[in-house]
């Protein structure tokens, strides 16, 4: 009998507790994003296809950067 009353109380209390979870706070667009510094250049690594094609002069990476990343990309598989 005691367990039935306890179980009934838990069944009734559980949805009430779930509804009281705090909502996310408001955002503040005036605060700069700490992950992106103004004026910073975003570096995009070469794709697997670019690594297969090989480095060329028109690429945004130096040959050393390209080779280093493509070696890591190949080693990660």
N, CA and C atoms as an extended XYZ file, in Angstrom:
231
Properties=species:S:1:pos:R:3:atomname:S:1:resname:S:1:resid:I:1 pbc="F F F"
N         0.824       -1.179        0.000 N   UNK     1
C         0.000        0.000        0.000 CA  UNK     1
C         0.881        1.259        0.000 C   UNK     1
N         1.919        1.260        0.847 N   UNK     2
C         2.811        2.429        0.887 CA  UNK     2
C         3.496        2.637       -0.450 C   UNK     2
N         3.925        1.524       -1.079 N   UNK     3
C         4.622        1.637       -2.348 CA  UNK     3
C         3.707        2.173       -3.449 C   UNK     3
N         2.450        1.787       -3.392 N   UNK     4
C         1.493        2.278       -4.381 CA  UNK     4
C         1.309        3.791       -4.242 C   UNK     4
N         1.246        4.281       -3.025 N   UNK     5
C         1.089        5.719       -2.790 CA  UNK     5
C         2.343        6.466       -3.236 C   UNK     5
N         3.511        5.891       -2.944 N   UNK     6
C         4.772        6.506       -3.351 CA  UNK     6
C         4.877        6.531       -4.877 C   UNK     6
N         4.525        5.428       -5.513 N   UNK     7
C         4.560        5.350       -6.963 CA  UNK     7
C         3.590        6.355       -7.586 C   UNK     7
N         2.419        6.478       -7.037 N   UNK     8
C         1.438        7.429       -7.546 CA  UNK     8
C         1.956        8.867       -7.401 C   UNK     8
N         2.593        9.160       -6.286 N   UNK     9
C         3.135       10.502       -6.065 CA  UNK     9
C         4.245       10.805       -7.069 C   UNK     9
N         5.101        9.817       -7.358 N   UNK    10
C         6.178       10.022       -8.329 CA  UNK    10
C         5.623       10.225       -9.735 C   UNK    10
N         4.611        9.468      -10.085 N   UNK    11
C         4.009        9.610      -11.412 CA  UNK    11
C         3.408       10.996      -11.583 C   UNK    11
N         2.812       11.521      -10.552 N   UNK    12
C         2.202       12.853      -10.620 CA  UNK    12
C         3.281       13.938      -10.600 C   UNK    12
N         4.353       13.755       -9.843 N   UNK    13
C         5.383       14.786       -9.679 CA  UNK    13
C         6.331       14.868      -10.864 C   UNK    13
N         6.558       13.774      -11.569 N   UNK    14
C         7.539       13.771      -12.650 CA  UNK    14
C         7.223       14.786      -13.747 C   UNK    14
N         6.022       14.833      -14.315 N   UNK    15
C         5.753       15.858      -15.340 CA  UNK    15
C         5.863       17.276      -14.791 C   UNK    15
N         5.498       17.473      -13.538 N   UNK    16
C         5.588       18.814      -12.950 CA  UNK    16
C         7.044       19.250      -12.847 C   UNK    16
N         7.936       18.324      -12.517 N   UNK    17
C         9.359       18.663      -12.432 CA  UNK    17
C         9.936       18.943      -13.812 C   UNK    17
N         9.502       18.189      -14.797 N   UNK    18
C        10.014       18.379      -16.151 CA  UNK    18
C         9.614       19.739      -16.712 C   UNK    18
N         8.481       20.265      -16.324 N   UNK    19
C         8.029       21.557      -16.826 CA  UNK    19
C         8.783       22.714      -16.187 C   UNK    19
N         9.461       22.473      -15.092 N   UNK    20
C        10.158       23.543      -14.392 CA  UNK    20
C        11.616       23.685      -14.796 C   UNK    20
N        12.046       23.030      -15.869 N   UNK    21
C        13.428       23.189      -16.297 CA  UNK    21
C        13.599       24.597      -16.848 C   UNK    21
N        14.707       25.236      -16.544 N   UNK    22
C        14.896       26.623      -16.984 CA  UNK    22
C        15.043       26.713      -18.505 C   UNK    22
N        14.483       27.750      -19.048 N   UNK    23
C        14.610       28.012      -20.481 CA  UNK    23
C        15.982       28.620      -20.745 C   UNK    23
N        16.511       28.464      -21.956 N   UNK    24
C        17.794       29.097      -22.264 CA  UNK    24
C        17.691       30.607      -22.093 C   UNK    24
N        18.771       31.205      -21.670 N   UNK    25
C        18.790       32.647      -21.445 CA  UNK    25
C        18.788       33.428      -22.743 C   UNK    25
N        18.543       34.711      -22.655 N   UNK    26
C        18.520       35.550      -23.853 CA  UNK    26
C        19.933       35.711      -24.424 C   UNK    26
N        20.010       35.908      -25.691 N   UNK    27
C        21.313       36.137      -26.313 CA  UNK    27
C        21.630       37.620      -26.278 C   UNK    27
N        22.883       37.930      -26.344 N   UNK    28
C        23.311       39.323      -26.333 CA  UNK    28
C        24.133       39.572      -27.594 C   UNK    28
N        23.513       40.067      -28.668 N   UNK    29
C        24.245       40.254      -29.920 CA  UNK    29
C        25.315       41.339      -29.859 C   UNK    29
N        25.303       42.163      -28.816 N   UNK    30
C        26.313       43.220      -28.739 CA  UNK    30
C        27.654       42.695      -28.241 C   UNK    30
N        27.677       41.490      -27.686 N   UNK    31
C        28.933       40.901      -27.210 CA  UNK    31
C        29.575       40.160      -28.377 C   UNK    31
N        30.853       40.429      -28.682 N   UNK    32
C        31.490       39.753      -29.814 CA  UNK    32
C        31.679       38.266      -29.535 C   UNK    32
N        31.622       37.479      -30.590 N   UNK    33
C        31.833       36.043      -30.488 CA  UNK    33
C        33.310       35.794      -30.175 C   UNK    33
N        33.617       35.113      -29.064 N   UNK    34
C        35.024       34.899      -28.709 CA  UNK    34
C        35.734       33.940      -29.653 C   UNK    34
N        34.988       33.171      -30.432 N   UNK    35
C        35.610       32.217      -31.334 CA  UNK    35
C        36.022       32.853      -32.657 C   UNK    35
N        35.424       33.971      -33.024 N   UNK    36
C        35.757       34.625      -34.285 CA  UNK    36
C        36.226       36.046      -33.993 C   UNK    36
N        37.473       36.279      -34.216 N   UNK    37
C        38.016       37.617      -33.983 CA  UNK    37
C        37.763       38.469      -35.233 C   UNK    37
N        37.361       39.727      -35.041 N   UNK    38
C        37.108       40.587      -36.192 CA  UNK    38
C        38.351       40.700      -37.079 C   UNK    38
N        38.155       40.556      -38.366 N   UNK    39
C        39.255       40.659      -39.316 CA  UNK    39
C        40.064       39.392      -39.467 C   UNK    39
N        39.729       38.333      -38.735 N   UNK    40
C        40.480       37.089      -38.823 CA  UNK    40
C        40.127       36.361      -40.115 C   UNK    40
N        41.090       35.647      -40.640 N   UNK    41
C        40.876       34.860      -41.843 CA  UNK    41
C        40.552       33.433      -41.439 C   UNK    41
N        39.506       32.896      -42.020 N   UNK    42
C        39.139       31.514      -41.725 CA  UNK    42
C        39.944       30.604      -42.648 C   UNK    42
N        40.627       29.645      -42.066 N   UNK    43
C        41.427       28.701      -42.831 CA  UNK    43
C        40.602       27.452      -43.074 C   UNK    43
N        40.442       27.070      -44.317 N   UNK    44
C        39.715       25.864      -44.672 CA  UNK    44
C        40.738       24.865      -45.188 C   UNK    44
N        40.732       23.679      -44.609 N   UNK    45
C        41.680       22.647      -45.032 CA  UNK    45
C        41.316       22.121      -46.412 C   UNK    45
N        42.327       21.593      -47.130 N   UNK    46
C        42.025       21.007      -48.434 CA  UNK    46
C        41.111       19.790      -48.284 C   UNK    46
N        40.305       19.561      -49.304 N   UNK    47
C        39.413       18.405      -49.282 CA  UNK    47
C        40.186       17.157      -49.691 C   UNK    47
N        39.552       16.024      -49.482 N   UNK    48
C        40.183       14.757      -49.868 CA  UNK    48
C        40.441       14.738      -51.378 C   UNK    48
N        39.488       15.274      -52.138 N   UNK    49
C        39.644       15.316      -53.594 CA  UNK    49
C        40.835       16.201      -53.980 C   UNK    49
N        40.982       17.349      -53.325 N   UNK    50
C        42.118       18.222      -53.618 CA  UNK    50
C        43.431       17.531      -53.268 C   UNK    50
N        43.433       16.779      -52.187 N   UNK    51
C        44.646       16.049      -51.809 CA  UNK    51
C        45.005       15.025      -52.878 C   UNK    51
N        43.987       14.355      -53.442 N   UNK    52
C        44.257       13.366      -54.500 CA  UNK    52
C        44.788       14.047      -55.759 C   UNK    52
N        44.275       15.245      -56.065 N   UNK    53
C        44.713       15.962      -57.270 CA  UNK    53
C        46.117       16.535      -57.107 C   UNK    53
N        46.502       16.852      -55.886 N   UNK    54
C        47.829       17.399      -55.644 CA  UNK    54
C        47.842       18.915      -55.585 C   UNK    54
N        48.947       19.443      -55.085 N   UNK    55
C        49.096       20.877      -54.874 CA  UNK    55
C        49.412       21.580      -56.187 C   UNK    55
N        48.938       22.848      -56.306 N   UNK    56
C        49.301       23.686      -57.455 CA  UNK    56
C        49.514       25.118      -56.959 C   UNK    56
N        50.154       25.927      -57.775 N   UNK    57
C        50.483       27.305      -57.385 CA  UNK    57
C        49.277       28.156      -57.043 C   UNK    57
N        48.120       27.909      -57.627 N   UNK    58
C        46.953       28.743      -57.404 CA  UNK    58
C        46.240       28.483      -56.086 C   UNK    58
N        46.715       27.549      -55.310 N   UNK    59
C        46.038       27.202      -54.052 CA  UNK    59
C        46.377       28.181      -52.947 C   UNK    59
N        45.507       28.231      -51.948 N   UNK    60
C        45.695       29.176      -50.840 CA  UNK    60
C        46.679       28.673      -49.784 C   UNK    60
N        47.155       27.439      -49.922 N   UNK    61
C        48.095       26.863      -48.961 CA  UNK    61
C        49.477       26.803      -49.588 C   UNK    61
N        50.490       26.868      -48.740 N   UNK    62
C        51.840       26.613      -49.237 CA  UNK    62
C        51.949       25.114      -49.492 C   UNK    62
N        52.942       24.717      -50.249 N   UNK    63
C        53.129       23.282      -50.532 CA  UNK    63
C        53.336       22.518      -49.236 C   UNK    63
N        54.067       23.115      -48.299 N   UNK    64
C        54.334       22.449      -47.016 CA  UNK    64
C        53.038       22.265      -46.218 C   UNK    64
N        52.204       23.322      -46.166 N   UNK    65
C        50.931       23.225      -45.446 CA  UNK    65
C        50.035       22.166      -46.083 C   UNK    65
N        49.970       22.187      -47.401 N   UNK    66
C        49.138       21.244      -48.138 CA  UNK    66
C        49.596       19.807      -47.881 C   UNK    66
N        50.892       19.567      -48.032 N   UNK    67
C        51.422       18.217      -47.820 CA  UNK    67
C        51.214       17.750      -46.384 C   UNK    67
N        51.417       18.655      -45.426 N   UNK    68
C        51.249       18.291      -44.018 CA  UNK    68
C        49.801       17.895      -43.729 C   UNK    68
N        48.855       18.697      -44.210 N   UNK    69
C        47.463       18.372      -43.941 CA  UNK    69
C        47.036       17.093      -44.663 C   UNK    69
N        47.417       16.958      -45.920 N   UNK    70
C        47.016       15.765      -46.673 CA  UNK    70
C        47.633       14.502      -46.089 C   UNK    70
N        48.829       14.607      -45.530 N   UNK    71
C        49.439       13.460      -44.847 CA  UNK    71
C        48.623       13.105      -43.613 C   UNK    71
N        48.206       14.101      -42.846 N   UNK    72
C        47.366       13.848      -41.662 CA  UNK    72
C        46.015       13.263      -42.063 C   UNK    72
N        45.449       13.794      -43.152 N   UNK    73
C        44.151       13.310      -43.627 CA  UNK    73
C        44.262       11.833      -44.020 C   UNK    73
N        45.330       11.486      -44.692 N   UNK    74
C        45.529       10.084      -45.088 CA  UNK    74
C        45.796        9.178      -43.895 C   UNK    74
N        46.499        9.717      -42.882 N   UNK    75
C        46.831        8.912      -41.705 CA  UNK    75
C        45.616        8.700      -40.822 C   UNK    75
N        44.606        9.575      -40.930 N   UNK    76
C        43.451        9.458      -40.049 CA  UNK    76
C        42.464        8.400      -40.530 C   UNK    76
N        42.661        7.891      -41.715 N   UNK    77
C        41.704        6.902      -42.253 CA  UNK    77
C        42.186        5.498      -42.073 C   UNK    77
